[in-house]
Amino acid sequence: MNPVIPLDKIRDEDRERVGGKAFSLARMVRSHVNVPDAICINTEAYNDYITSTGLRERVLFELNRKSFDEMRWEEIWDASLRIRNIFLNTPIPAELLATLTRAIDSRFSGRAVVVRSSAPGEDSAKASFAGLHESYVNVRGTTPIIEHIRLVWASLWSDAALLYRQELGLDVERSTMAVIVQEIVIGDRSGVVFGKNPNDPSQAVIEAVYGLNQGLVDGTVEPDRWILDRKTGQIISHTPAHRGKALFPAREGVQLKQLPSAKLNTPPLDHGNIAQIFDHALAAETLFGEPQDMEWTFRGDMLYVIQSRPITTGLTGDSGDKRSWYLGLRRSFENLKELRRKIEGELIPAMVEEAAQLSRQDLKKLSTSELVDEIKRRSAIYDKWLDVYWSEFIPFAHGARLFGQVYNDAMRPADPYEFMDLLKATNMASLERNRMLKDIASMIRENPQLAEALRNGKTNADEEFDKALDTFVNTFGDLFSGMAESKEQHTAIATLLLEMAEQPPAQRPFRPKDIESLMSNFLSRFEGEQRAEAAELLELARTSYQLRDDDNIHLGRIKGQMLAGIEEAKRRIEELPSDGVETRELTSLLKDPQYVLKEQASADQPEAEYRIKARQIVGQPAGPGIARGKARVIADPSDVFGFKAGEILVCDAVDPTMTFVVPLSAGIAERRGGMLIHGAIIAREYGLPCVTGIPDATSLIHTGDQLTVDGYLGIVIIGKTVDSAISVHGSTVAAL
């Protein structure tokens, strides 16, 4: 059966083969709606491709590293990146390629097209995937069109699409994809119409921009908005945009251009255009039996309908639909540049100043009532910045991922994380802290008397050392709040410094010339304006990568100040009379769930009668390399102070309070997953093998276990325990 179907040949029985988008367009064509010429590459082509090439099994392997329901969004991002790279490096079989080539040559020779998704189940009343699969605008030439068909196939496994399928409980393994190849209409005005306003059923909504519709869809261009009465079509209100730029076709793809001055103060639509669009929306509603979300464009006075789907927003009740949040994580290049200016110019300086102000306050001088109020205030401050972290910092991390996609599309590397090497060697706050520790450790290494004094527990053995240690604690001590009392911080840090001093100085493994070579190879794939944009994207990605780590440090310092207040309250409870008013007031505060610290798990809890040890556990590859060593499981943040050189750091997640032991580590294994979580970033900076996203890492692995961390495959192998045997009811048996 031919996998290519023109729109006018699609019939009702083809719906599952062509997907919701193509099916809707076909119905409009049969109803004589002005729809641009298009063909559908149906699901048989996709299934042929992934089956005959072995792609299906490789995709399922990536998705089954752990239970899909347990994967965090970072892990899904990473799995999606790896899957996309597999698609990029897997050629289309010759017979299928020949079929696609003939169909595209005969239909679109010399014409530019839009290549967009049409997955079965997409654009239905129950599950709109609007914006979750890829569309590519202004693609010209048979070979590039086929390449973009493959990219649309790959977008079936995009992070946003996977997250949405997870939310809806759809069977990911049964997912498939059809693709529409549609002649591009270079409209001078474009937009969307909602036949029914999701926020007010008595209204309809029209949004319009100059140029191509993609500017509106990805948030690059602000639209004019009209609210209409659904019964009469009369305009209720018009909200003009701050017009300045619009998206237009470039030689390849699209580019943002300044609007001519004549259009800056003129709305894209007049009353006649609005009436025409509204009539089309009502006609589509009659055709499909429900209100539609319709994309359209004007070329001169001719109105074209690009696509139409049922309106789902506002119809899902309390289902917890998080599509807007998922899409909010995927920012356009222009949006990311604006976000960067806000983060660097406003948010980071404000966080630094807030932490500094909190650190200058002497909590011991506060009365009990004042301390209670201060803890509440600090908790509110932390909650405020935590909200900022999710709404601003997390989306900005997409800068690194966007660069990764552009890099992989251009370079087609065997290693999907090769682009990460170009993001290294930035001035991260956590690395600055480690540089300070490295310098202090060098003082110990070069002074045997000081080293001996520290081994004997003397922390006031050298004036220069004491001054450096004081500077370090004053600079970064707030990150250790909750780990040790202030009076114990010097001793704990000095013990760790002694361990560092007894090891060779840690070196940053990546050399500038390596970065320069990679950069040169990457930029050589682009010319003219595209080369300049690629360089700008790289620079933005480096900032995104650095701030993805720095934001943890800054947020950690504010959290540290909140914890300092709680620690002061706990200290007072121990000193005050147990039945006093002040004690009751503090105890009542700390019983509130938002102020309760997670207590360290008891070390003397009895073990089960026996334990079956996992031999091999699978996670996500996050730092290349292979390392072997004894496990050091961090059950409580203070456990890091007992860390020994050459051990494998095993934890729920490497947070800013642990970063300073990373140079001592041989490798890292974390329960949380993602190539842009704090631990993975620091591991790559030091060239350490790292596996993240390991289910139950801290319970399956025990301190002293011999581990092999394979950061290439994302596997951790557990060997025998240090004692090589365990005791069961007084008998000695080999460790299982």
N, C-alpha and C positions, 0 to 999 in steps of 0.2 A: 504494500500500500504506500502511496506517495506521501512522504511526511510534510509536504508543502501544500497548503490550501489557500487560494485567494479568498478574500472576504466574501465575495458574492457567491462562492461555492459552499460556504459553511451552512450546515443545516442543524436542526434542533438536536438530532442524535449525536452531533459532534461536540457537544458542550464540554464533556470531560477531556476530550483530546485537545481542544484549542484553548481552554481556560476562559474565565469570566470576561476578561477585557476584550479578547477577540470575538467572543460570542456576542457581546453587546454591540460592538462595532458592526458586526455582520447583520444583526437585526436592524440597525439604523440604515445600513446600505439598502436593505430590502424595502425599507420604508421611505426611500428616496431622500434621506438626510444627506447633506453635503459633507461627506467624510473623505479625507485624503486616501489615495490608493494605497493598499496594503496587502501583504500576504502573511499567513501564519505558519510558523515552523512548529508543528504540533508536538505533543509529548512523546510520540514514537521516536522522533529524532533524538530527543534527550535520553530516553531509555536505551536506545541503541548505542549512543555514545558512552554512557557510564557503564553499561554492561560489557560491551566488547573490549573496552580498554582496562577493565578491572577497577575503574574509579569508584564504583558503588561500594566495594569492600573497603577501599582506602578511606572513603568518607565515613563509613560506619565505624571504622577503627578509631578515627579521630573523635567521633561523638561518643564513643563507648569507653573512653579512658576512665570515666566514672559515670555514675548515674546522671542522666541529663537533668533530672529534676533537682539535683544537688549542685549543679554547676552555677557558679556566680557569673555575673555579666562579664567580668574580666576574662574568665576562662572561656566563655562563649565567644568573646571578641577574638581571643587567640586561636581557638579552634577554627573559627571562620577564616582567619588570615591563612592558616595552614591549608585549609581546604581550597581557598581561592588560588593559592600558589600551585596546588596539585592540578587544578584545572588549567592554569596558565601553561604548565609544562607537559600537558597531555594532549597530543595532536588528535584532531578529528580523523576517524578512519577514512581511508581513501574513497570507498564507495559512497559513504554519506557525504563526504566533502564534495564529490563530483555532483551529487544530486543538488546540494545547496548552491553550488556554483552556477549550475545551469539555470536554476530558478531565479537567482538574484541577477545574473547577467541579462536574462531575457526581460526582466520586469523593471529593473532600476539602472540600467546602463547609463552612466554619466550623471545620475540624479542623486542628490544627497537625501539621506533618510534619518528617521529616528528608529532606534532599536530598543524595544521595551518589553517588559515581562507580561505574561498572561498565564499565570499559574492556575490550575484547577482549584476552586475554592476562593481564589482571589476575587475581590470586588463583588462579594455576595452580601446580602443583607446582614448575615451573621458574622462575617469575618472579612472586613476590608483591610487589605494589605497595602493601602495607599502609602507610597513613599518608602516602603520597606524593601522592595526589590529595585534593582538598578534600571535606569533608562539612560540612553546615550543619544545625544542630540547632534545633528549635523555630521553624520558619518558618510563618507563618500568612497566608493570603490569596493569591488566584490570581496577582496581579501580582508580589508578592514571591517567590512560589515560582518563577515563570518567570524572574525576575531571577537567582535562585540556580541555576537550571538552567544559565543562561549562564555563571555563575561556575564551576560544575563543569566545563563544557566548557573554559573557559579554563585550569583547573587541569591539563588534559592537558599544558600547556606550562609547568607550574611548574618552578622550578629543580631541586627534588628529583627530580621525575619525569624531567626531561631528563637529569640526571646519571645516574640509574639506567638509562635507556635507552642512554646512552652506554656505561656499564659493561657492559651485556649485549650490546652490538653490535646493538641493534634498529634497524630502519629508521624513523627519526624521522618522515620525510615521509609514511609510510603510517599513522601513528598516528591512531586515531579514538576516539570516546567515546560510550558510552551512559550514561544517568542513571536512578537509582532514586528515585522519590518515595514515601516510606513513612510511614504514619501513625506518629506518635511515641507511644511507650508511656512514660508518666511513671513510671519505676520508682523504687522507694525503695531498691533495692539492685541493683547492676549489676557486670559484670565480664567476664572472659574465662576460657576453659578451654583448655588444651593437652592434647589426648588423649594425647600422648606428650611427655614432657619433652625438649626439644632437647638437654639436657645429660646425660640418663640415660634410655635407652629403656625401662627397667623401671618408670618412674614417669609419673604424670600431674600436671599443675599447675593449680590454680585460684587466680585473683586476684580480689578483690572490694573494692568501695568502696560507701559510702553515696551515694545520689543517682544522677546520670547517669554513663554510662560514659565520657563525654568527658574527665572529670577524670582517669581512669586513663590513657587513651590519650595525652593530651598531657603527662602528667607533673605536672599541677597537684596531684593528690591521690595520696598514697601508699596503695597497696592492702595489705590483709591477704593473706597467701599461705599456701596449703595444698599440701603435697606428698602425693600419694596413690600407693599401690601399684597398678600398672596391672592386675594380675591379680585382685586382691580388692576394690579400691576403698577399702581401709583407709587411714586418715590416718596418714602417717608423721611429719609435722611440721606445725606451724602457726607462722608468723612474723607476729605482730601488727603493725599499722601504728601510727604516731604519729598517731592520729586527732584531727582538729580542725575540718576544713572539708570541704565537699562541693559539687559543682556541681548546681544546680537550675535549672529553666526560669525565665527572666525574662519581661517583657512581650514582648521580642524577644531571641532568642538565649538565652544562659545566663548565670548569675552564680554566683560563689563565695560561699557562706554558711557561717556558723558552725554546727557540729552542735549539736543539743540535748544538754545535759549527760548525759542518760540513755544516749546512744549513744557517748559518748566512750570508755567502758571496755567496750563490748559489741561483739564481732565482728559484721560484717554478715550472716554465715551461721551457721546451726546445722548439726548433723550431718545432719538430714533434707534441708536445702537442698543440702548438698554431695553427698549420694548422688544426688539428683535431677539435678543438673548433670552429674555423672560419667556417669550412665546416658544422658543426651542425647549426651554426647561419644562414647560407645561406639556408640550408634545411628547417629550421623552418620558415624563411621568405617566402619561396615558399609555404609551407603548409598553413600558416595563411594569406598570401597575403599582409603582411606588415612587416617591420623590427621589430625584437624582442629584448627584454631585457631578457636574459636567465641566470638562475642560474645553475651551474654545479659543479661536484666534480669528482676527480680521486681517485679510490681505486686501487693502483698499476697502471697498464696500462689501466684499464677499466674506460671509461668515462660514467658518469651517468648525465642525465638531471633532475634537481630537480623541476624546474618550468620555465614557459615562459610566458611573457606578452608583449603586444604592447608597443613600446617606445612612451611615451607621452611628456617627457621633450623636449622642443624645438619645439613642435608642437602646443603649445597653444597660440603663438603670444603674444599679449598684454593683456592676460586675467587676469593678476595679480595673477597668481598661487602662493600661499604662502606655499605650502607643505613643502618646504625646511626649512622655518622659523618654522612651527609647529613642524617638526621633530627635529629641532635644540633645541627646548625647552625640549626634552626628551633625556636626556643624560645617557650614561651607567655609572655604578659605577666607573670604571677606569677613564673615562673622567671627572666625577665629582671630583674625588680626585685631578686630575691635575688642574682643574678649581679652586678648593679651594686653592691650593698652590699659584696660580697666584693672586687670590683676596686678600688673607691674606698677602702674601709676597710683592706684588707690588702695586695693585690698591688702597686698603684702605689706606696704608701709603702715597701714592701719593695724594689722595684726601684730607687727613688730612693736609698735608703740603701745598697744594694749597690753601685751605680755610684759613689756618693760615697766609700765605703770603698776601692774599687779605685783611684780617682783620687788618694787621699792617699798611696798607696804610691810610694816612689821606686825605680823599677826599676833605676836605674843603681847603686844601692847593693847589689844582690843579687849573690851569687856566681853563676857559671855554672850550677852544679847547682841553686841556689835559683831562678834564672830559669827553668830548664827545668821545675821543679816548679810554678812560678807560672803559666807559660803553660798547662800542663795543667789547673791549678785554674781558671784563667779560662775556658778552653774548656768545662770541665764546668759552670761557672756560666752561661755563655751558652747551652749546650744545655738546661740546666734551664729558663731563662726562655723559650727558644724553644718548649719543650713547653707552657709555661703560655700563651704567645701563641696557640698553636693550639687548646688545650683550653678556654681561658677568654675571651680577648680576641676571637678570630674569631667565636665564637658570639654574643658580646654585640653585634657589628655588626648582628645581626638586628633589634635594636631600631629602627634607622633604617629598615630595610626593612619591618618590620611597620607602622611608622607610615606609610610610603609607600603600603602597600596599603590601610590604613584611609582615608588622605587621598584616594587616587584613587577608592576605592569611594564615598566621600561626595561628592566634588567633580566627578568625571568631567572632569578638565581635558584640554585638547587636548595639553598638554605633560606627558608622564608623569613628568617630573622637577621639576614645579613645586613639589612638597613640599620639595625640597632647600633652597629659599629660606628656609623656616622653621627650618632647622637651622643656618644660618650665624651668624656674629658671636659665636662662643663664644671662650673664653679658651684657645685651643690653645697648646701649648708651642712649636710651630714658628712661630706668629704672634708670640709674645712674643719669640722670637729675632730675627725680622724687624723688630719694633718697635725693638729695641736697635740693630740695624744702621741703621735709618732715622734714629734720633736721632744716631748717630755720623756718618752721611753728611751730616746737616744741619750739623754742626760744620764739616765740610770745605767745604760749599757757602757757608757764611757767613764763611769765613776764606780769602781768596785766597792769602795767604802759605803757609798750611798746604797748600792744594791744590798750589801750585807745588812745595813741598818734596817732597810725595809723588810728583809726576810725575818728580822728579829722583832718586827712590829713597831718600829720607831718611824713615825711619819714627820718628825721635825728634825731631820738629820742634815739638811742642807738648805741654806737660805734661798739660793737660786731656784732649787727644785720646789720648795714650799711656795715661793712666789708664783712660779709657773702653774702649780697645781691650784692655787687660790684663784688665779686668773681663769683657768679652765672651769672650775666649779662656779665661779661668778657668772661666766658666760653661758654655760650649758647646764648648770646645776638644776634648773627648774625641770629639765627633762627626766631627772631621776626622782622627782617627788613621788612618794608612795613606794619607792624601792628601798630607801634607806633613810634614816633620820639624818639631818644635816650634819651632826657630829660624826656620823659613821660614813658619810660620803667620801671624805678624804681617805679613810682607811680602805674602803672597798675599792675605790678607783686606784689607789696606790698599789694594791695587791694585783689588780689587773695589769697595771703598767709594768710591774715586775715581770709578769708572764710575757708581756710584749717585748720587754727588753732582752729577755733570754732567747728570743728568736731573731733570725736575720731580718733586717728592715723590710717591710712590705713594699712592694713595687707595683706601680700601675703598669699593667702588661701591654697596653695599647700604645703604639708609637705614633707621633704626629704624621710621619710619612705614610703610614698605612691609611690614615684618614684622608690625607691628600690624594692618594691614589684612588680610593673608592669614590671620593667626591668628583675627581676629574672624569672617571669613567661614567658616573651617573650623569653629570651635566653635559657630557659629549653627546648624549642621546637627544638633546634638544637644541633648537636654533632660535635666534632672534628673541622675540618677546617671551616665547615659551621657556627659553633658557633662563631668562631673568626671573620668571615666575617660579621655575623649579628651584633656583638658588634661594629665592625668598621663602619658599615653602620649607626648604631644608633648615634655614635659619630659624623659622618659626617652630619647626619640629624640635629643634634642639632646646629652645626655650620651654616648649611644652614638656619635654622629657625632664628637664631640670626642675621645673616648677612642680611636676607630678611628685617629685621627691621632696622638694623644699616645703611644699604645703603641709606635708606630714610633720616636718620639723616644727614649723610655725604653729600648727594646730596642737602638736604635742606639748609645746611650751605653755600654751594657754591652758590645756588640760592639766599640765603639771601644777600650775598655780591653783587651779580648782582643787586638785588632790592635796596640795599643801595645806589648804584650809581644812580639809577633812582630817588630815593627819594631826593638825593642831587640836582639833576637837577631840580626837581619840586620845591624844596625850593628856588633855585636861581631864577627861573622864577617869583616867587612871589615877590622877593626883587628887581630884576632888572627892569629898565624902559621897559614898554610894547612894545615900538617900537625900542628897541636897537638891535644891531647886535647879541649880545650874546643871548638875549632872543629868537630871531628868530632861531638861530642855535640850541638851546636846544629844542625849541618847535618842530622844524622840526624833530629832532631825536626821540622825544617821540611820534610823529605821526606815525612813522614806526611801523607796526603791531607787530614786534618781541620785541619791547620795551614798548608797551602800557600795563599798568596794568589794570586788570579787575576792573572796578569801583564798589563800593558797590551799591547794588540796593537801590533806593530811598525808604526811610521809609514812606514817605507821599504820595505814589501813591494811587489814589482812588481805593477802592476795587470794585469788581463787585456788582451789585445790591443785589445779594445774593450769597451764596456759599453752595453747597451741600458737606457735609463733608463725606469722606470715613470712614467707620466703621472698616473695617479690610483690611489690605494690606499684601501681601505675598512677602517674600524675601527668602534669603538663611540662614539657621541656621549656625551661626559662633561662638557662645559662649553659652554653656548650661546655663539654669536658667531662671527664670521668675522675672521681675521687673516691678514696677509701679511707676509712677512719672509724674511730669509736663515736657513737652517738652521744650527744649532750642534749637531752630533752629539756626545754625551758618551759616548766609548768607555771612558774611565777616569774615576773620580771627580775626579781633579785637574784634568780638563779644564774644570770649571765656573769655575775662576779666570780663564779667558780669555774668559768670556762677555761679550758686548756688548749694550747696550740695544737693544731692538727686534728681537732675533733670536728665532727659534722654537726652543724647547728640545726636542731630539729625543734620546730615550734608551730604554734597555731598560725602566727604571722610575725614577721620581723617588723617590729615597730621602731620609731625613732630612738627609744631607750636602749635598743640592742645593737644599733649600727656599729658601735665602737668595737665590738668583738669580731666583726666580720673579717678584718685582716688576719685574725688568728685562725679562722676557720679553714678547713679543707674543702668544704662544700656546704650546701644549704638544702634542707627539705622542709617544705611548709604545707600546712593544710589548706590555707587560702591559695587561690590560683590567679595567674595573670602575669603577662610579661611586663606590665607597668605598675605592679605593686612594689612597695618600698624595698622589700628583700631582694626581688629579682633585679631591680635596677642596681642596687649596691653590689650584688653578686657579679653582675657583668662588668661593673667598673673595676673590680679586683680580679677579673678573669676566673671566677670560681664556678664550678659546676653547680647548677641549681635546678631542682625539681619542685614545682608548686602544684597546688590543687590535689594533694594526696589525701583521700578520705581517711579520717581517723589516724592521721600521722602520729599524733602525740600519744595515742593509746596502743597502736600497733608496734610502735618503736619505743624502746626503753633505753634510758641512759646506760651506756656500756656496751650496747649491741654493736657488733661490727657491721658497718654499712658500706655499700658501694652505691654511689650516686652517679647515675648516667644522665647527664644533662642534654645529651643528644636525643635520646629516645624518650626521656621523661619517665625513667624507671629507677626505683630504689630497691636494691637487693639486700636482704637482712641475713647476716651470717650468724655464727654462734655467739652467745654471750661471752663476756670477758672470762667468767669463771668456767665456761664450757660445760657447765652442768647446773641444774637447779634442784632444789630439795622439795620433795613431795611427801608430806607426812613422815618426815624423818629419814626417808630413803633417798638415795641419790640416783637420778636418772638422766640420760642424755637429753639436752635441750631439743625440743621437737622442731 
